[in-house]
Amino acid sequence: MKIACSKIAIFTLTLIISLACTAKNNISNLNNTAPNDKMKLQVSCVAFYNQENLFDTINDPNINDEEYLPSGAMKWGTMKYTAKLQHMSYAISQIGLDVCPQGVALIGVSEIENSGVLKDLVSQPALAKRSMEFVHYEGPDRRGVDVALLYNPKYFTVTNSKSYRLHTPDTAFRTRDQLMVSGYLMGEKIHVIVNHWPSRTGGEERSRPKRNQAAALTRSIADSLFRVDPKAKIIIMGDLNDDPFNESCATILGAKKDLDSVKPGQLYNTLWKTLEKGIGSLAYDDQWNLFDQIIVSDELAHSDPSKVKLWKAEVFNKQFLTQQEGRYKGTPLRTHAGGAWTNGYSDHYPTLIYLVKEVK
């Protein structure tokens, strides 16, 4: 078993105490238990990031990837693919550094074509020294995009994984599988469910039933974990193509806005109140949405500091990821805009949570 943020990797004593003081009110707000100023905390960063069409340049006859080929509409050649890998790996390398010098312990990703692009991604100079590994299954999506979980094996140890397929009454419909990975983080069993629910193509109302069906599948995965362990520590993450208040998230998945209302076996949406502050992970028609959600089980939200628990959640909307001028100023700096290559990152910002645990 490998422990996240080992004692060697945890900050110096001064920085640990400083962090504990900074976190004091946040933890107090979560469970009415504030650590004293001498408490030492391990901190791990868990994140999600939509990679916005991370395709290679090789034609796969089994999927509809023609747009992202050298001869396709995006003129997707080696130069653009290499630039995309460099940008995305750098972005991932920066997530969590404000608190965790070792970076993310694990990060869910979506819109990746295959295992090959993941190998290329983690081999980039920005990430290579971390020796990151990944869990990925090929799914049935017609465009060939899947979800995956990247992780640093120094801090997260995988014990089990499974891919779940969404079956709907529309037998011709194909969408991304949902990925469940179990393992040990900071010495405790954690289950991560990575999602990319059906898009809003055709309009929000018309496409809503498919996202509701995806939410029901996610809920069933979580419930199966709860049946084995009623105190299971579960993290649900992904591009859900819905906001926290939409039916799929709030009603079917049952992820609640207010921590105080979360009971055993229920889920807490860590970013609902962030959206209410006007902060989103993507923008459309001059309106912010927060589709890239991270949802945790009651046991992660309400644990005392002696066990792994939630500290806080954020949208990673750093300046380098943001368009600085023009029509899309202030929104994520994406790879393409209006069909033109902008040599950016993604049309989504990453989202993240920090988990903490007292060091005895």
C-alpha positions in Angstrom: 0.0 0.0 0.0 1.4 3.4 -0.9 0.4 6.5 1.1 -0.5 9.8 -0.6 1.7 12.7 0.5 4.1 10.6 2.6 5.7 12.2 5.6 8.8 12.9 3.5 6.7 14.6 0.9 4.6 16.6 3.3 5.6 20.2 3.8 8.1 21.5 6.4 6.8 21.8 9.9 6.3 25.6 9.5 4.3 25.2 6.3 2.2 22.4 7.7 1.2 24.5 10.7 0.5 27.4 8.4 -1.7 25.3 6.2 -3.5 23.9 9.3 -4.2 27.5 10.4 -5.4 28.5 6.9 -7.7 25.4 6.7 -9.0 25.8 10.2 -12.3 27.6 9.4 -12.9 25.5 6.3 -12.7 22.3 8.2 -14.8 23.7 11.1 -17.5 24.7 8.6 -17.6 21.1 7.3 -18.0 19.2 10.6 -17.8 21.6 13.5 -14.5 20.2 14.4 -11.6 22.6 14.1 -8.0 21.3 14.4 -5.7 23.0 16.8 -2.9 25.1 15.5 -0.4 22.4 16.0 -2.2 19.8 13.9 -0.2 18.4 11.0 -2.2 17.6 7.9 -1.5 15.5 4.8 -3.1 17.0 1.8 -4.0 15.3 -1.5 -5.3 16.9 -4.7 -8.0 15.1 -6.8 -9.0 16.7 -10.0 -11.0 16.3 -13.3 -10.2 17.8 -16.7 -12.0 17.6 -20.0 -9.1 17.4 -22.6 -11.2 18.8 -25.5 -10.7 16.4 -28.3 -7.3 14.8 -27.5 -7.0 12.8 -30.7 -3.9 11.4 -32.4 -3.3 11.8 -36.1 -3.9 8.2 -37.1 -7.1 7.1 -38.8 -9.1 4.6 -36.8 -11.7 2.9 -39.1 -13.9 1.9 -36.2 -14.7 5.5 -35.1 -15.6 8.8 -36.6 -12.3 10.6 -36.2 -12.0 12.0 -39.7 -12.2 15.6 -38.4 -9.0 15.1 -36.4 -6.8 13.8 -39.2 -4.2 15.7 -41.3 -6.7 15.6 -44.2 -9.7 16.5 -41.9 -11.5 19.7 -41.2 -9.1 20.6 -38.4 -6.0 19.8 -40.4 -4.8 17.8 -37.3 -1.2 17.0 -38.0 1.9 16.3 -36.0 2.6 19.9 -35.1 -0.9 20.5 -33.7 -1.0 17.2 -31.9 2.4 17.8 -30.3 1.4 21.3 -29.2 -1.8 19.9 -27.7 0.1 17.3 -25.7 2.5 20.0 -24.4 -0.3 22.3 -23.3 -2.4 19.7 -21.7 0.5 18.1 -19.8 1.6 21.5 -18.6 -1.9 22.3 -17.4 -2.2 19.0 -15.5 1.3 19.5 -14.0 0.2 22.8 -12.5 -3.1 21.6 -10.9 -2.9 21.6 -7.1 0.5 23.2 -6.7 -0.9 26.0 -4.6 -1.2 23.5 -1.8 0.4 20.2 -2.9 3.9 20.6 -4.2 3.7 17.0 -5.6 0.7 17.9 -7.8 -2.4 15.8 -8.3 -2.6 12.4 -6.8 -5.2 11.4 -9.3 -7.1 13.1 -12.1 -10.0 12.0 -14.2 -10.0 13.0 -17.9 -12.5 12.9 -20.7 -12.4 13.4 -24.5 -9.4 11.2 -25.0 -9.2 9.0 -28.1 -7.3 6.0 -26.8 -4.6 4.6 -24.6 -2.0 5.8 -27.1 -2.8 9.5 -26.5 -2.6 8.9 -22.7 0.8 7.3 -23.0 1.9 10.3 -25.1 0.4 12.7 -22.5 2.1 11.3 -19.4 5.4 11.0 -21.3 5.6 14.7 -21.9 8.4 16.6 -20.1 6.0 18.4 -17.8 4.7 15.0 -16.4 7.4 12.5 -17.1 9.2 12.7 -13.8 6.0 11.9 -12.0 5.8 8.5 -13.7 2.0 8.7 -13.9 -0.1 5.7 -14.8 -3.6 5.4 -16.0 -6.7 3.2 -16.1 -8.6 3.2 -19.4 -11.1 1.0 -21.2 -12.2 1.4 -24.9 -15.8 2.5 -25.1 -18.5 2.6 -27.7 -18.8 6.3 -28.4 -19.1 7.0 -32.1 -16.5 9.7 -32.1 -14.2 7.3 -30.2 -13.7 9.5 -27.1 -13.4 7.9 -23.7 -12.8 8.7 -20.0 -9.8 7.6 -18.0 -8.1 8.0 -14.7 -4.5 9.2 -14.5 -2.8 8.8 -11.1 0.6 9.1 -9.5 1.5 5.7 -8.2 3.5 7.2 -5.3 0.3 8.5 -3.8 -2.6 6.3 -5.1 -2.6 2.5 -5.4 -5.2 0.9 -7.7 -6.8 -2.3 -6.5 -9.7 -2.7 -8.8 -11.4 -1.1 -11.9 -14.5 -1.7 -14.0 -16.1 0.0 -17.0 -19.9 0.4 -17.0 -21.9 0.8 -20.2 -25.0 2.9 -20.5 -27.9 1.1 -22.2 -30.9 3.2 -23.3 -34.2 2.5 -25.1 -32.5 4.0 -28.1 -30.4 1.0 -29.2 -28.6 3.0 -31.8 -27.3 5.5 -29.2 -23.6 5.2 -28.2 -22.0 7.2 -25.5 -19.0 7.1 -23.1 -18.7 4.3 -20.6 -18.5 5.2 -16.9 -15.2 4.2 -15.2 -15.0 3.0 -11.6 -11.6 2.7 -10.0 -10.9 1.6 -6.4 -7.7 2.1 -4.6 -5.8 3.5 -1.6 -5.2 7.2 -1.0 -3.6 8.3 2.2 -3.9 4.8 3.5 -7.7 4.6 3.0 -9.9 2.9 0.5 -11.3 5.3 -2.1 -13.7 4.7 -5.0 -13.6 7.1 -8.0 -16.3 7.1 -10.7 -15.3 9.0 -13.9 -18.0 10.3 -16.2 -18.7 12.1 -19.4 -22.5 12.1 -19.7 -24.3 12.6 -23.0 -24.1 16.0 -24.6 -26.8 18.7 -25.1 -26.8 18.2 -28.8 -30.3 18.9 -30.1 -31.1 21.1 -27.1 -31.1 20.7 -23.3 -34.7 19.6 -23.0 -34.6 17.1 -25.9 -31.3 15.5 -24.7 -32.2 15.6 -21.0 -33.5 12.0 -20.8 -30.2 10.5 -21.8 -28.3 12.4 -19.1 -31.0 11.4 -16.6 -30.3 7.8 -17.6 -26.6 8.3 -17.2 -27.2 9.8 -13.8 -29.2 6.7 -12.8 -26.3 4.5 -13.9 -23.9 6.5 -11.8 -26.2 6.3 -8.8 -26.5 2.5 -9.2 -22.7 2.2 -9.2 -22.5 4.3 -6.0 -25.3 2.3 -4.4 -23.6 -1.0 -5.2 -20.5 0.3 -3.4 -22.7 1.4 -0.4 -24.2 -2.1 -0.2 -20.8 -3.6 0.3 -19.7 -0.8 2.6 -22.3 1.7 3.9 -19.4 4.1 4.8 -17.7 3.9 1.4 -15.7 6.9 0.4 -16.8 7.7 -3.1 -15.7 10.5 -5.5 -17.9 11.0 -8.5 -16.3 13.3 -11.1 -16.8 14.2 -14.7 -18.2 16.4 -17.4 -21.8 15.8 -16.7 -23.2 18.2 -19.4 -25.5 19.5 -16.7 -25.2 22.0 -13.9 -25.5 20.9 -10.2 -29.1 22.1 -10.0 -30.3 20.1 -13.0 -32.6 17.1 -12.6 -29.9 14.6 -13.4 -27.6 15.8 -10.7 -29.8 17.1 -8.0 -32.7 14.6 -8.2 -31.6 11.4 -9.8 -28.0 11.3 -8.6 -29.2 13.1 -5.5 -26.1 15.3 -5.0 -27.0 17.9 -2.4 -26.0 21.6 -2.2 -25.9 21.9 1.6 -23.5 19.8 3.5 -25.7 19.8 6.6 -28.5 18.0 4.7 -26.2 15.1 3.6 -27.0 11.9 5.5 -25.3 8.5 5.4 -25.5 7.0 1.9 -26.1 10.3 0.3 -23.9 12.6 -1.8 -22.6 16.2 -1.5 -21.9 18.4 -4.6 -18.7 20.2 -3.7 -19.1 22.8 -6.5 -22.8 23.8 -6.4 -22.2 26.9 -4.3 -19.2 27.8 -6.5 -21.6 28.1 -9.4 -23.9 30.3 -7.3 -21.0 32.7 -6.9 -20.8 33.1 -10.7 -17.8 30.8 -11.1 -18.1 28.1 -13.8 -15.9 25.6 -15.7 -17.1 26.5 -19.2 -19.0 29.4 -20.8 -21.6 29.3 -23.6 -23.5 32.2 -25.0 -22.0 34.5 -22.3 -23.3 32.3 -19.5 -21.2 30.3 -17.1 -22.0 26.6 -16.5 -20.4 24.2 -14.1 -20.6 20.9 -15.9 -17.3 19.6 -14.6 -18.4 18.5 -11.2 -16.8 16.6 -8.3 -19.3 15.0 -5.9 -18.4 13.1 -2.7 -20.1 10.6 -0.4 -21.2 11.5 3.1 -18.2 9.7 4.6 -15.7 11.9 2.8 -17.7 15.1 3.6 -18.3 14.5 7.3 -15.3 12.5 8.6 -13.3 13.9 11.4 -9.7 15.1 10.6 -8.2 11.8 11.7 -9.6 10.2 8.5 -9.5 11.2 4.9 -12.0 14.0 4.4 -12.9 16.9 2.1 -11.3 20.2 2.8 -12.4 22.4 -0.2 -13.2 22.5 -3.9 -12.1 24.9 -6.6 -12.3 25.7 -10.3 -8.8 25.8 -11.6 -9.3 29.0 -13.7 -5.7 30.2 -13.8 -4.8 33.1 -16.2 -2.7 30.9 -18.5 -5.8 28.8 -19.2 -7.9 31.9 -20.0 -8.5 33.8 -23.2 -7.0 37.3 -22.7 -8.6 39.2 -25.6 -11.2 39.1 -28.3 -14.7 37.8 -28.4 -14.0 35.0 -25.9 -12.0 37.1 -23.4 -12.2 35.7 -19.9 -13.3 32.2 -20.9 -11.2 29.0 -21.2 -8.5 29.3 -23.9 -9.5 26.4 -26.1 -7.8 24.5 -28.9 -10.1 25.7 -31.6 -12.6 28.6 -31.8 -14.9 29.2 -34.7 -13.1 26.4 -36.6 -9.7 28.2 -36.3 -6.8 26.7 -34.4 -6.0 28.9 -31.4 -3.3 26.7 -29.9 -4.9 26.7 -26.5 -5.8 24.1 -23.9 -9.4 23.2 -23.5 -12.9 24.7 -23.6 -13.3 23.6 -20.0 -11.4 24.6 -16.9 -10.2 21.7 -14.6 -11.9 21.3 -11.3 -10.4 20.0 -8.1 -10.8 19.1 -4.5 -8.3 18.9 -1.7 -8.6 16.0 0.8 -6.9 16.2 4.2 -5.9 13.8 6.9 -4.3 14.4 10.2 -0.7 13.1 10.6 -0.3 11.4 13.9 
